Amino acid sequence: MQFLFDEGAGELELTMRGDAYKYIIKVRRHQVGDQIVLRHPEQPELLHRYLLESVDGRRAHLTLERSLEEHVKAEHSLHIGWCIIDLKSVEKVLPTLNELGVAKITFIYCERSQKSFKPDFKRFERILESSMQQCGRSEWMELETMESLDDFLAAYPGAVVLDFCNSVLKSNVKVATVLIGPEGGFSEAERTRLSRQRCIRLDTPMILRSESAATAIAAKML
């Protein structure tokens, strides 16, 4: 754990109760005199270092030692346009994408996406919060939804398509926005609409699942 999110981060004196108390005392086994590192969820770029002054059984009392701006993020900004798949599969790889440094994910309802899948951003944010505390990332991943591929292309006309083609993605090439299809790939009608976009593929003979492709492209780019 690199830091802990807390709504009181930044205050000169702080009392921790409940789950936060249990975590730092019972799980992490911090003792009086230890340093506790916190970030506020609304200002994650600020790192606050606290001294654990006392513990009384249900509460931990901390005093602020110093605050500083400390950014921890990927050097390159990658935006993934992701045609919606089973959200359980998304949840499994979301922490990995967060750790790799993906800046933004746009979930898109493509023709082969099941319309019953509704991204639960509150749940995703809880997953990202835990991941950030573990890996140290100080920047929230942006999340949004678009109702169609046409809407996405109108908003991000420079998007590069990850699909079957002859152009292999090179290690030294950086892509700002990449579009990944759903399970089963893009429909023929969608491929026609995407024919004007630049297309790339990964250098593998294997057919990747949508979530595997998202992880692979993030690792390659970041």
C-alpha positions as CSV (number, residue, x, y, z in Angstrom):
1,M,0.0,0.0,0.0
2,Q,1.6,3.3,-1.2
3,F,-1.0,5.6,0.4
4,L,-4.5,5.7,1.8
5,F,-7.4,7.8,0.5
6,D,-9.0,9.8,3.3
7,E,-11.6,12.6,3.1
8,G,-9.7,14.4,5.9
9,A,-6.3,14.3,4.2
10,G,-4.7,17.8,4.5
11,E,-6.1,18.7,7.9
12,L,-3.5,19.6,10.6
13,E,-4.9,17.0,12.9
14,L,-6.8,13.9,11.9
15,T,-8.7,11.2,13.8
16,M,-9.2,7.8,12.1
17,R,-12.1,5.6,13.0
18,G,-13.9,2.6,11.5
19,D,-12.5,0.8,8.5
20,A,-9.6,3.3,8.1
21,Y,-8.5,2.7,11.7
22,K,-8.8,-1.1,11.3
23,Y,-6.7,-1.0,8.2
24,I,-3.8,1.0,9.5
25,I,-3.7,-0.6,12.9
26,K,-5.1,-4.1,12.5
27,V,-4.0,-4.9,9.0
28,R,-0.9,-2.8,8.4
29,R,0.0,-3.0,12.1
30,H,1.2,0.6,12.3
31,Q,2.4,1.8,15.7
32,V,2.8,5.1,17.5
33,G,5.6,7.1,15.8
34,D,5.0,5.6,12.3
35,Q,4.4,7.8,9.3
36,I,1.1,7.4,7.5
37,V,0.8,8.6,3.9
38,L,-2.6,9.9,2.8
39,R,-4.2,11.5,-0.3
40,H,-7.6,13.3,-0.6
41,P,-9.8,11.7,-3.3
42,E,-10.6,15.1,-4.7
43,Q,-7.0,16.3,-4.8
44,P,-5.0,13.1,-5.4
45,E,-2.0,15.0,-6.7
46,L,-1.2,16.2,-3.1
47,L,0.6,13.8,-0.8
48,H,0.1,14.3,2.9
49,R,2.5,12.7,5.4
50,Y,1.2,12.2,8.9
51,L,2.7,11.1,12.2
52,L,0.7,8.5,14.2
53,E,0.6,10.2,17.6
54,S,-1.6,7.9,19.6
55,V,-4.0,5.0,19.5
56,D,-6.8,4.4,22.0
57,G,-8.4,1.2,20.8
58,R,-11.0,2.6,18.4
59,R,-9.4,5.7,17.1
60,A,-6.0,6.7,15.8
61,H,-4.8,10.3,16.2
62,L,-2.5,11.7,13.5
63,T,-0.8,15.1,13.1
64,L,0.3,16.5,9.7
65,E,4.0,16.7,9.2
66,R,4.1,18.0,5.6
67,S,2.2,18.2,2.3
68,L,3.6,18.3,-1.1
69,E,2.5,17.9,-4.7
70,E,3.6,14.5,-6.0
71,H,2.4,13.2,-9.4
72,V,2.7,9.5,-10.1
73,K,1.4,8.7,-13.6
74,A,2.5,7.3,-17.0
75,E,4.7,9.4,-19.2
76,H,2.4,8.8,-22.2
77,S,-1.3,9.4,-22.2
78,L,-3.4,6.5,-23.6
79,H,-7.1,6.7,-24.2
80,I,-8.9,3.4,-25.0
81,G,-12.2,3.4,-26.8
82,W,-13.6,0.0,-25.8
83,C,-16.7,-1.6,-27.3
84,I,-18.7,-2.9,-24.4
85,I,-18.2,-6.5,-23.3
86,D,-19.2,-8.5,-20.3
87,L,-18.5,-6.1,-17.4
88,K,-17.1,-8.8,-15.2
89,S,-14.3,-9.2,-17.7
90,V,-13.7,-5.4,-17.6
91,E,-13.6,-5.5,-13.8
92,K,-10.9,-8.2,-13.8
93,V,-8.5,-6.2,-16.0
94,L,-9.4,-2.7,-14.8
95,P,-6.7,-2.7,-12.0
96,T,-4.1,-3.8,-14.5
97,L,-5.0,-1.1,-16.9
98,N,-4.9,1.4,-14.1
99,E,-1.5,0.3,-13.0
100,L,-0.2,0.4,-16.5
101,G,-1.3,4.1,-16.7
102,V,-4.2,4.2,-19.0
103,A,-5.5,7.7,-18.8
104,K,-9.1,7.3,-20.0
105,I,-11.6,4.6,-21.2
106,T,-14.6,5.3,-23.3
107,F,-17.1,2.5,-23.3
108,I,-19.0,2.2,-26.6
109,Y,-22.2,0.4,-27.5
110,C,-21.1,-1.3,-30.8
111,E,-23.4,-3.5,-32.8
112,R,-22.1,-6.7,-31.1
113,S,-22.2,-5.3,-27.6
114,Q,-25.0,-6.5,-25.4
115,K,-27.2,-3.6,-24.6
116,S,-28.1,-5.0,-21.2
117,F,-24.6,-4.3,-20.0
118,K,-24.5,-1.0,-18.2
119,P,-21.1,0.2,-16.9
120,D,-21.4,0.8,-13.1
121,F,-18.9,3.7,-12.7
122,K,-19.4,3.8,-9.0
123,R,-18.2,0.2,-8.8
124,F,-15.4,0.9,-11.2
125,E,-14.2,3.9,-9.1
126,R,-14.0,1.7,-6.0
127,I,-11.9,-0.8,-8.0
128,L,-9.7,2.1,-9.2
129,E,-9.4,3.5,-5.7
130,S,-8.0,0.3,-4.3
131,S,-5.7,-0.1,-7.3
132,M,-4.4,3.5,-6.9
133,Q,-3.6,3.0,-3.2
134,Q,-1.7,-0.2,-4.1
135,C,0.3,1.1,-7.1
136,G,0.7,4.7,-6.0
137,R,-1.0,6.3,-9.0
138,S,-2.0,9.9,-8.2
139,E,-4.4,10.6,-11.2
140,W,-7.9,9.2,-11.5
141,M,-8.6,7.3,-14.7
142,E,-11.4,9.1,-16.7
143,L,-14.4,7.0,-17.6
144,E,-17.2,7.8,-20.0
145,T,-19.9,6.0,-22.1
146,M,-20.9,6.6,-25.7
147,E,-24.1,5.2,-27.3
148,S,-22.6,4.4,-30.7
149,L,-19.4,4.0,-32.7
150,D,-20.5,7.0,-34.8
151,D,-20.6,9.2,-31.7
152,F,-17.1,8.0,-30.7
153,L,-15.6,8.7,-34.1
154,A,-17.2,12.1,-34.1
155,A,-15.7,12.9,-30.8
156,Y,-12.3,11.3,-31.5
157,P,-11.7,11.4,-35.3
158,G,-8.0,10.5,-34.9
159,A,-8.7,7.2,-33.2
160,V,-6.6,4.3,-34.4
161,V,-8.3,0.9,-34.8
162,L,-6.9,-2.3,-33.3
163,D,-8.0,-5.0,-35.7
164,F,-6.8,-7.5,-38.3
165,C,-4.6,-5.7,-40.8
166,N,-1.1,-5.7,-42.2
167,S,0.3,-2.8,-40.1
168,V,2.1,-4.2,-37.1
169,L,2.4,-1.8,-34.1
170,K,6.0,-0.9,-33.5
171,S,7.4,-0.4,-30.1
172,N,8.5,3.2,-30.8
173,V,5.2,4.4,-32.1
174,K,2.8,6.2,-29.7
175,V,-0.9,6.2,-30.1
176,A,-3.1,8.7,-28.3
177,T,-6.5,7.0,-28.8
178,V,-7.0,3.3,-29.8
179,L,-10.3,1.6,-30.5
180,I,-10.9,-2.0,-29.4
181,G,-13.8,-4.1,-30.6
182,P,-16.1,-6.3,-28.6
183,E,-16.1,-10.1,-28.4
184,G,-16.6,-11.3,-32.0
185,G,-15.0,-8.2,-33.4
186,F,-16.5,-5.4,-35.4
187,S,-19.5,-6.0,-37.7
188,E,-19.1,-5.6,-41.5
189,A,-21.0,-2.4,-41.4
190,E,-18.7,-1.1,-38.7
191,R,-15.6,-2.1,-40.6
192,T,-16.9,-0.1,-43.5
193,R,-17.3,2.9,-41.3
194,L,-13.8,2.3,-39.9
195,S,-12.1,1.9,-43.3
196,R,-10.9,5.5,-43.2
197,Q,-9.3,5.2,-39.8
198,R,-5.7,4.1,-39.4
199,C,-5.6,0.4,-38.5
200,I,-2.9,-1.5,-36.5
201,R,-2.5,-5.0,-35.1
202,L,-0.3,-6.6,-32.5
203,D,2.6,-8.8,-33.6
204,T,1.0,-12.1,-32.6
205,P,-0.7,-14.9,-34.6
206,M,-3.1,-15.4,-31.7
207,I,-6.7,-14.2,-31.6
208,L,-7.0,-12.2,-28.4
209,R,-10.0,-11.7,-26.3
210,S,-11.2,-8.1,-26.0
211,E,-9.8,-7.6,-22.5
212,S,-6.5,-9.3,-23.5
213,A,-6.2,-6.9,-26.4
214,A,-6.8,-3.9,-24.1
215,T,-4.2,-5.1,-21.6
216,A,-1.7,-5.9,-24.4
217,I,-2.0,-2.5,-26.2
218,A,-1.7,-0.7,-22.9
219,A,1.5,-2.6,-22.0
220,K,2.9,-2.0,-25.5
221,M,2.1,1.7,-25.4
222,L,2.9,2.5,-21.8
